[in-house]
Amino acid sequence: MAIRAPRRSLRGISAVVALLAIGAVGCSDVSDAVDSAKDGAKKVARQRSVFSLDTGDCYNPNGKAEGEAFSVEIVPCDEAHEGQVVGEFAIQKKGTEYPGDDEISAIADERCPVEAQKYAPDTWALPKGAALFYYTPTKESWATGDRSVSCTYTAEGGKLNGSLDTAKSLEPEQTTYLTGSNAVYNALWANQSEKDTIEDDLAGYKAQAKAVAAALDTHLKGLDGIEGTEVGKLRTTLTKAAGNWEKAANAADADAFYVAYDPAFTDIDPNKSVAARKELGLATTVPADDAEIWAG
């Protein structure tokens, strides 16, 4: 807190100086100076510590989107803005020793997609250029008891307009579908082995397959309660996929794993869900990153 307080004070002083400087400019420039001073004062008044961000807050960072930050400018979501907080959680670690940047980032990488999807469940409907970022404790803030992580969607280019809070507007069957589908891909990526080849980490890849198979089983149970021709076709495809992921999870060796893994991975290609999504009234454009992965 001692570091952040002077920063807030300095911004306040800058606004006062700007107001006092009006008297020193020519009359033709007074209006512009007043407007500029008002804008500066409004920005100062909107400053909030990153340690007190709440889910739903729309904001503009003070400086670069990445790096250490002490405060951001909170703005109404109907104003153009660079980011929105879409989830938060506390890191549960025993002891007072800082875990290190890598471990903190790994925790956020795993948890933030899950938290964000509670707020904005349909990742296919996100504005172009919106990417997931997060504010995490630093070594210094950890020592003061900070354990909070704020997950945000940030515009990598341009601005965001409006709130990303879409969870409340979804129909029950849409929510059921998205919850199950998101869990499948979260299981896939959260359990991805750090090794590039299956031979180098068969156990790790089998653990991933087990997690995906379990997520698919849950997803299929949810789909059982949703009517629709295309949803039925997708259910058939995912049932086959679940069987192959289960075979991969129980593979005796790398060769057996490959035999099951190839069709298992192909059958969860997001493109195979487009027709069912259209039937459910959901977004139908596969995100570019996902399209590239399955195209390869």
Stockholm file with secondary structure:
# STOCKHOLM 1.0

chainA/1-296         MAIRAPRRSLRGISAVVALLAIGAVGCSDVSDAVDSAKDGAKKVARQRSVFSLDTGDCYNPNGKAEGEAFSVEIVPCDEAHEGQVVGEFAIQKKGTEYPGDDEISAIADERCPVEAQKYAPDTWALPKGAALFYYTPTKESWATGDRSVSCTYTAEGGKLNGSLDTAKSLEPEQTTYLTGSNAVYNALWANQSEKDTIEDDLAGYKAQAKAVAAALDTHLKGLDGIEGTEVGKLRTTLTKAAGNWEKAANAADADAFYVAYDPAFTDIDPNKSVAARKELGLATTVPADDAEIWAG
#=GR chainA/1-296 SS CTTHHHHHHHHHHHHHHHHHGGGGSCHHHHHHHHHHHHHHHHHHHTEEEGGGCCTTCEEEESSCSSSCCSEEEEECTTSCBSEEEEEEEECCCSSSSCCCHHHHHHHHHHHHHHHHHHHSCCGGGSCTTEEEEEECCCHHHHHTTCCEEEEEEEESSSCBCSCCCCGGGSCHHHHHHHHHHHHHHHHHHHTCCSSSSGGGCHHHHHHHHHHHHHHHHHHHHHHTTCCCHHHHHHHHHHHHHHHHHHHHHTCSSHHHHHHHHHHHHHTTCGGGGHHHHHHHTCCCSCCHHHHHHHHC
#=GC SS_cons         CTTHHHHHHHHHHHHHHHHHGGGGSCHHHHHHHHHHHHHHHHHHHTEEEGGGCCTTCEEEESSCSSSCCSEEEEECTTSCBSEEEEEEEECCCSSSSCCCHHHHHHHHHHHHHHHHHHHSCCGGGSCTTEEEEEECCCHHHHHTTCCEEEEEEEESSSCBCSCCCCGGGSCHHHHHHHHHHHHHHHHHHHTCCSSSSGGGCHHHHHHHHHHHHHHHHHHHHHHTTCCCHHHHHHHHHHHHHHHHHHHHHTCSSHHHHHHHHHHHHHTTCGGGGHHHHHHHTCCCSCCHHHHHHHHC
//
